[in-house]
């Protein structure tokens, strides 16, 4: 019997499997697709996701030649979110297609001795007191735990009886990867500006390909699975940019909506959901893939600790507590952004108000923290640091906090230059315990012998 069965080999499932392997768990990772898609739904790694990969030594070649975008956006407003104000080594978005992230993570899994088992579609799930039996046609897999990272139409979520409340989409839109003529290399429309009942944006990708995202009256009330045609994309581009912009090739296209749904619980006994299986929302702000990666980073060390016997089952309940709240906040901000993009005269006035507010440094910094993920904090404790992300300080021996987190274990910091006398940092980089008393002992719930803490002195 395996320790954990992960269903779904997108970015969330791949990172989760890697975290579990790092923790010493026996992991099986399956996906119903026969091969990995070469398409990229997501294009951006937000600063917190960059930090996550860096703390596990996974950035590597991703930094080579990748665009570093020093700002985010909120509803495409013309005032950017200034990431230079964030307390991070990576005050920028990385322009990284999802397929490159998946390739990086899959390569790491291979190095960890795990190969994705493809072409297995989950059709049955039965759990008892000691484990779960998952059925895949003529094959069954038994594991102690199952995690569904299998997308918005998650079979794991459905078979586990987890509800997915929310609302259907109110508008439909198209995303398309195109080759066009009539624009300068590297050209991009800087903002999503509603006009005449339509919205359009286009950004450069790689090898002369641009990604277009648009919606208008012609895109409404169409089934999500209705194919996007060459003529539909060509007409939208010319209606917005004029006849000089000509569609030469349509590489990829699909429809999406602003549907917003979230699993009512992220855990059902021995079953968990993460990524799009746990939440769906509008892609505005570029948070989707990042939210899933952070789900995986939160659940991975917790499930790994329980598998090793270092923590009790109650630790797993904190996954829902922390990540459901984080997902709910993203659904709220994407819905707010959707309202600001409605092509309506009254909404135009609201957009102008938001433009003014984003010119206020503190307001801009607040939203930059939200969209980047840097501002996320979990429910705290007696000390104000508890639940907050630990800054990546340089330690007395020249190492960094992120470097000490490389092996996925807790780190106990003590010494000068810290915001507290002793700080216990979780494997995912958030503060678990802190005290201003230099001689205070680590509490019972975080005994060094049980959690294999690395102790490090520091000077800032």
Buried (B, 14 or more C-beta within 10 A) or exposed (E): EBBBBBBBBBBBBBBBBBBBBBBBBBBBBBBBBEEBEEEBBBBBBBBBBBBBBBBBEBBEEBBEEBBEBEBBBBBBBEBBBBBEBBEBEBBBBBBBBBBBBBBBBBBBBEEBEBEBBBEBBBEEBEBEEEBBBBBBEEEEBBBBBBBBBBBBEBBBBBBBEBEBEBEEBBBBBBBBBBBBEBBEEEEEBEEBBBEEEBBBBBBBBEEEBBBBBBBBEBBBEEEEEEEBEEEBBBBBBBBBBEEEBBBEEBBBBBBBBBBBBBBEBBBBEBBBBBBBBBBBBBBBBBBBBBBBBBBBBBBBBBBBBBBBEBBEEEBBEBBBEBBBEBBEBBBEBBBBBBBBBBBEEEBBEBBEEBEEBBEEEEBBBBBBBBBBBBBBBBEEBEBEBBBBBBBBBBBBEEBBBBBBBBBBBBBBBBBEEBBBBBBBBBBBBBBBBBBEEEEBEBEEEBEBEBBEBBBBEBEE
